[in-house]
Amino acid sequence: MFLSDHDYEHLRACGFKPLLMSLLDDLIIYRTGCEMADSRDGFVTPAKSKACIFWLADGRGEALAARCQAAEDAK
């Protein structure tokens, strides 16, 4: 999981990060068990009181995280 430093600190401080990780693990297990396509990689976009999960083709999550990390490092 990739988070900006600010987002990571905010999620950690409010105690939401372990809950989010547990939910994502459960969803991955469920999607895999149902043989759903794109069940392993995705990203979450939190906005106000909602969060959306966008599932990616397997293997694409690491590439997206690397791009996000590079952009964060360039700041």
N, C-alpha and C positions, 0 to 999 in steps of 0.2 A: 504494500500500500504506500502510495506517495502522497504526502501532504506538505504544503508550504510550512515553514517554521511557525508562522503565526497561527495557521489552522491547527497544526499539531498541538501546540501549547493550549489553544482554546479547548479542543476536544479532550485533551488530557486533564486539564484543570476542572472541567465540568463533569468528568467521569463518564463521558459518552463514548470514548474510544473503545474500551473493552466491550461495551454493549454492541457497538456497531460491528466490531470484528466478529463477535459471536453470531450476530445476525447474518453477516455475509458468509461465514462458514456454513451455517445451517442452510442458507439458500443455495450455495454451491453443491452441498451434499444432496439436497432435494432435486435440483435441476439435473445433476449427474445421474441420480437414481431413476429419474423419469426419461433419461436419454434425450434431454433437450439439447439442441445445438447451442453453442456459445455459452457453456455452463460454467466455465472456470475463470474467465477474465472479465473485468468490468470496471466501471468507475462510478462513484457516487457524487452527485452534485447537491450539496445542502443549500437551501435558500429559505431564509426566515423559518417558518415552522414546518417546511416540507423538505423531503430529500428524495431524489430520484436515482435509481440504479440503471445504468446503461450497460448492457452486456456486450462484450466484444468477442470476436472470433478468437478461439483458443490460441494463446501465444502472443496476441496483440497487446495485452496489458503491460508486459515488460517493456515493449518498445515505447508505449505511451508514457510510462513512468520515467523512462530514460530521457525522453524529450522534455517532460515537465521538470525533471531534475536539472537538465542543462539550462533551461530557461530560468529557473530559480537561481542557479549558480551565476548566471550572466548578470543578474540584478546588482 
